[in-house]
Amino acid sequence: MNRSEFLKKSALLAGSALVAGEAMGEVMKTANTRNSMKIVVLTGSPRKNGNTAYLADQFIKGAEERGHVVTRFDCAFLNVAGCNACNHCGMNGPCVFKDDFERIRPKLIEADLVAFVSPMYYFGVSEQLKRVIDRFYAINGQLKGRRKKAAFLMAYANTAPEEAEPMLSHYRTLVNYLGWTSVGTVVAPGVWTAGSIKRTNYGEEAYRLGKSLA
């Protein structure tokens, strides 16, 4: 084979490899889009730079790197009234309150996964997050029995495992009632002052949970 023929064949092979690589890239892009989930992250802390805000950041980072679409609602900075038990919605209709829950409502309905993120407030989730959860009542018919997934991330100052149990029990009971599937929990004990969680491995645990979603 002379030099001219060699260069011509090399160029053809390189071109074929480039086309094949581009085609494979399109296949991978299509696969990632097809497997992409819509995720809603509900945070409950009123501290913008608090420990659970960091857990949420890391969880979202992992989920987005996996190709999922994430919508985050920081409940403490939204105007969401607590449910007043008027039953106007009939568990599946319009709520009498026209507030920021109207922004969350459609995202919850279409979500494939809902992540709850909260610090411990007197052995329960924060009041700001609980208000949003209580308003699930108005869309109960569009949430219950749907094939959704859920995750739970929490932090608290003490270290006794039994002190985390009320929050975990609430989460498990909620998910069980709705018929959703829990994909995992991250429990971060022993963190209190803002930013102290960054000196632990719990952020990495939250990141891995987000990255593992499929």
Summary of the structure (lengths in Angstrom):
residues: 214
radius of gyration: 22.6
end to end distance: 51.0
largest distance: 88.2
contacts: 665
relative contact order: 0.17
helix: 51%
strand: 17%
